[in-house]
């Protein structure tokens, strides 16, 4: 795992096959397979994946920062909350 950010490949290494994705500002959410995400985006870092996934959201380019699309990964947040460990510590 890289020190700067988790990648899709890191998820595969940790045997995470489905990635839960949501937006904290709208109703958008999904659970695509990690393999499908890698097919479409390569071994992308998760921060850049957020930007790529928000790309077609009408709020992605909002002038007000507080209203911009805010993609996050609830499953990874819950994992951290439960264990107190980062993905590379598991």
MODELLER restraints for C-alpha pairs under 7 A, 6 or more apart:
rsr = mdl.restraints
at = mdl.atoms
rsr.add(forms.Gaussian(group=physical.xy_distance, feature=features.Distance(at['CA:1:A'], at['CA:10:A']), mean=5.86, stdev=0.5))
rsr.add(forms.Gaussian(group=physical.xy_distance, feature=features.Distance(at['CA:1:A'], at['CA:88:A']), mean=6.24, stdev=0.5))
rsr.add(forms.Gaussian(group=physical.xy_distance, feature=features.Distance(at['CA:5:A'], at['CA:45:A']), mean=6.07, stdev=0.5))
rsr.add(forms.Gaussian(group=physical.xy_distance, feature=features.Distance(at['CA:5:A'], at['CA:46:A']), mean=6.90, stdev=0.5))
rsr.add(forms.Gaussian(group=physical.xy_distance, feature=features.Distance(at['CA:6:A'], at['CA:45:A']), mean=5.74, stdev=0.5))
rsr.add(forms.Gaussian(group=physical.xy_distance, feature=features.Distance(at['CA:6:A'], at['CA:46:A']), mean=5.91, stdev=0.5))
rsr.add(forms.Gaussian(group=physical.xy_distance, feature=features.Distance(at['CA:7:A'], at['CA:43:A']), mean=6.01, stdev=0.5))
rsr.add(forms.Gaussian(group=physical.xy_distance, feature=features.Distance(at['CA:7:A'], at['CA:44:A']), mean=5.43, stdev=0.5))
rsr.add(forms.Gaussian(group=physical.xy_distance, feature=features.Distance(at['CA:7:A'], at['CA:45:A']), mean=4.10, stdev=0.5))
rsr.add(forms.Gaussian(group=physical.xy_distance, feature=features.Distance(at['CA:7:A'], at['CA:46:A']), mean=5.52, stdev=0.5))
rsr.add(forms.Gaussian(group=physical.xy_distance, feature=features.Distance(at['CA:8:A'], at['CA:34:A']), mean=6.71, stdev=0.5))
rsr.add(forms.Gaussian(group=physical.xy_distance, feature=features.Distance(at['CA:8:A'], at['CA:38:A']), mean=6.57, stdev=0.5))
rsr.add(forms.Gaussian(group=physical.xy_distance, feature=features.Distance(at['CA:8:A'], at['CA:43:A']), mean=5.25, stdev=0.5))
rsr.add(forms.Gaussian(group=physical.xy_distance, feature=features.Distance(at['CA:8:A'], at['CA:44:A']), mean=5.82, stdev=0.5))
rsr.add(forms.Gaussian(group=physical.xy_distance, feature=features.Distance(at['CA:8:A'], at['CA:45:A']), mean=6.49, stdev=0.5))
rsr.add(forms.Gaussian(group=physical.xy_distance, feature=features.Distance(at['CA:8:A'], at['CA:46:A']), mean=6.83, stdev=0.5))
rsr.add(forms.Gaussian(group=physical.xy_distance, feature=features.Distance(at['CA:9:A'], at['CA:43:A']), mean=5.46, stdev=0.5))
rsr.add(forms.Gaussian(group=physical.xy_distance, feature=features.Distance(at['CA:17:A'], at['CA:33:A']), mean=5.67, stdev=0.5))
rsr.add(forms.Gaussian(group=physical.xy_distance, feature=features.Distance(at['CA:17:A'], at['CA:34:A']), mean=5.25, stdev=0.5))
rsr.add(forms.Gaussian(group=physical.xy_distance, feature=features.Distance(at['CA:18:A'], at['CA:31:A']), mean=6.07, stdev=0.5))
rsr.add(forms.Gaussian(group=physical.xy_distance, feature=features.Distance(at['CA:18:A'], at['CA:32:A']), mean=5.77, stdev=0.5))
rsr.add(forms.Gaussian(group=physical.xy_distance, feature=features.Distance(at['CA:18:A'], at['CA:33:A']), mean=4.31, stdev=0.5))
rsr.add(forms.Gaussian(group=physical.xy_distance, feature=features.Distance(at['CA:18:A'], at['CA:34:A']), mean=5.42, stdev=0.5))
rsr.add(forms.Gaussian(group=physical.xy_distance, feature=features.Distance(at['CA:19:A'], at['CA:31:A']), mean=5.38, stdev=0.5))
rsr.add(forms.Gaussian(group=physical.xy_distance, feature=features.Distance(at['CA:19:A'], at['CA:32:A']), mean=5.87, stdev=0.5))
rsr.add(forms.Gaussian(group=physical.xy_distance, feature=features.Distance(at['CA:19:A'], at['CA:33:A']), mean=6.18, stdev=0.5))
rsr.add(forms.Gaussian(group=physical.xy_distance, feature=features.Distance(at['CA:19:A'], at['CA:34:A']), mean=6.09, stdev=0.5))
rsr.add(forms.Gaussian(group=physical.xy_distance, feature=features.Distance(at['CA:20:A'], at['CA:30:A']), mean=5.94, stdev=0.5))
rsr.add(forms.Gaussian(group=physical.xy_distance, feature=features.Distance(at['CA:20:A'], at['CA:31:A']), mean=4.46, stdev=0.5))
rsr.add(forms.Gaussian(group=physical.xy_distance, feature=features.Distance(at['CA:20:A'], at['CA:73:A']), mean=5.68, stdev=0.5))
rsr.add(forms.Gaussian(group=physical.xy_distance, feature=features.Distance(at['CA:20:A'], at['CA:74:A']), mean=6.22, stdev=0.5))
rsr.add(forms.Gaussian(group=physical.xy_distance, feature=features.Distance(at['CA:20:A'], at['CA:75:A']), mean=5.74, stdev=0.5))
rsr.add(forms.Gaussian(group=physical.xy_distance, feature=features.Distance(at['CA:21:A'], at['CA:29:A']), mean=5.45, stdev=0.5))
rsr.add(forms.Gaussian(group=physical.xy_distance, feature=features.Distance(at['CA:21:A'], at['CA:30:A']), mean=5.29, stdev=0.5))
rsr.add(forms.Gaussian(group=physical.xy_distance, feature=features.Distance(at['CA:21:A'], at['CA:31:A']), mean=6.11, stdev=0.5))
rsr.add(forms.Gaussian(group=physical.xy_distance, feature=features.Distance(at['CA:21:A'], at['CA:71:A']), mean=6.89, stdev=0.5))
rsr.add(forms.Gaussian(group=physical.xy_distance, feature=features.Distance(at['CA:21:A'], at['CA:72:A']), mean=5.94, stdev=0.5))
rsr.add(forms.Gaussian(group=physical.xy_distance, feature=features.Distance(at['CA:21:A'], at['CA:73:A']), mean=4.80, stdev=0.5))
rsr.add(forms.Gaussian(group=physical.xy_distance, feature=features.Distance(at['CA:21:A'], at['CA:74:A']), mean=6.59, stdev=0.5))
rsr.add(forms.Gaussian(group=physical.xy_distance, feature=features.Distance(at['CA:22:A'], at['CA:28:A']), mean=5.86, stdev=0.5))
rsr.add(forms.Gaussian(group=physical.xy_distance, feature=features.Distance(at['CA:22:A'], at['CA:29:A']), mean=4.09, stdev=0.5))
rsr.add(forms.Gaussian(group=physical.xy_distance, feature=features.Distance(at['CA:22:A'], at['CA:30:A']), mean=6.50, stdev=0.5))
rsr.add(forms.Gaussian(group=physical.xy_distance, feature=features.Distance(at['CA:22:A'], at['CA:71:A']), mean=5.55, stdev=0.5))
rsr.add(forms.Gaussian(group=physical.xy_distance, feature=features.Distance(at['CA:22:A'], at['CA:72:A']), mean=5.56, stdev=0.5))
rsr.add(forms.Gaussian(group=physical.xy_distance, feature=features.Distance(at['CA:22:A'], at['CA:73:A']), mean=6.30, stdev=0.5))
rsr.add(forms.Gaussian(group=physical.xy_distance, feature=features.Distance(at['CA:22:A'], at['CA:74:A']), mean=6.94, stdev=0.5))
rsr.add(forms.Gaussian(group=physical.xy_distance, feature=features.Distance(at['CA:23:A'], at['CA:29:A']), mean=6.41, stdev=0.5))
rsr.add(forms.Gaussian(group=physical.xy_distance, feature=features.Distance(at['CA:23:A'], at['CA:69:A']), mean=6.52, stdev=0.5))
rsr.add(forms.Gaussian(group=physical.xy_distance, feature=features.Distance(at['CA:23:A'], at['CA:70:A']), mean=5.08, stdev=0.5))
rsr.add(forms.Gaussian(group=physical.xy_distance, feature=features.Distance(at['CA:23:A'], at['CA:71:A']), mean=4.28, stdev=0.5))
rsr.add(forms.Gaussian(group=physical.xy_distance, feature=features.Distance(at['CA:23:A'], at['CA:72:A']), mean=6.09, stdev=0.5))
rsr.add(forms.Gaussian(group=physical.xy_distance, feature=features.Distance(at['CA:24:A'], at['CA:70:A']), mean=5.52, stdev=0.5))
rsr.add(forms.Gaussian(group=physical.xy_distance, feature=features.Distance(at['CA:24:A'], at['CA:71:A']), mean=6.61, stdev=0.5))
rsr.add(forms.Gaussian(group=physical.xy_distance, feature=features.Distance(at['CA:25:A'], at['CA:67:A']), mean=6.96, stdev=0.5))
rsr.add(forms.Gaussian(group=physical.xy_distance, feature=features.Distance(at['CA:25:A'], at['CA:69:A']), mean=6.01, stdev=0.5))
rsr.add(forms.Gaussian(group=physical.xy_distance, feature=features.Distance(at['CA:25:A'], at['CA:70:A']), mean=6.09, stdev=0.5))
rsr.add(forms.Gaussian(group=physical.xy_distance, feature=features.Distance(at['CA:50:A'], at['CA:71:A']), mean=5.40, stdev=0.5))
rsr.add(forms.Gaussian(group=physical.xy_distance, feature=features.Distance(at['CA:50:A'], at['CA:72:A']), mean=6.86, stdev=0.5))
rsr.add(forms.Gaussian(group=physical.xy_distance, feature=features.Distance(at['CA:54:A'], at['CA:60:A']), mean=5.81, stdev=0.5))
rsr.add(forms.Gaussian(group=physical.xy_distance, feature=features.Distance(at['CA:54:A'], at['CA:69:A']), mean=6.28, stdev=0.5))
rsr.add(forms.Gaussian(group=physical.xy_distance, feature=features.Distance(at['CA:54:A'], at['CA:71:A']), mean=6.67, stdev=0.5))
rsr.add(forms.Gaussian(group=physical.xy_distance, feature=features.Distance(at['CA:57:A'], at['CA:69:A']), mean=6.89, stdev=0.5))
rsr.add(forms.Gaussian(group=physical.xy_distance, feature=features.Distance(at['CA:59:A'], at['CA:67:A']), mean=6.71, stdev=0.5))
rsr.add(forms.Gaussian(group=physical.xy_distance, feature=features.Distance(at['CA:59:A'], at['CA:68:A']), mean=4.96, stdev=0.5))
rsr.add(forms.Gaussian(group=physical.xy_distance, feature=features.Distance(at['CA:59:A'], at['CA:69:A']), mean=5.07, stdev=0.5))
rsr.add(forms.Gaussian(group=physical.xy_distance, feature=features.Distance(at['CA:60:A'], at['CA:68:A']), mean=5.19, stdev=0.5))
rsr.add(forms.Gaussian(group=physical.xy_distance, feature=features.Distance(at['CA:60:A'], at['CA:69:A']), mean=4.77, stdev=0.5))
rsr.add(forms.Gaussian(group=physical.xy_distance, feature=features.Distance(at['CA:61:A'], at['CA:68:A']), mean=6.48, stdev=0.5))
rsr.add(forms.Gaussian(group=physical.xy_distance, feature=features.Distance(at['CA:62:A'], at['CA:68:A']), mean=5.14, stdev=0.5))
rsr.add(forms.Gaussian(group=physical.xy_distance, feature=features.Distance(at['CA:80:A'], at['CA:86:A']), mean=6.08, stdev=0.5))
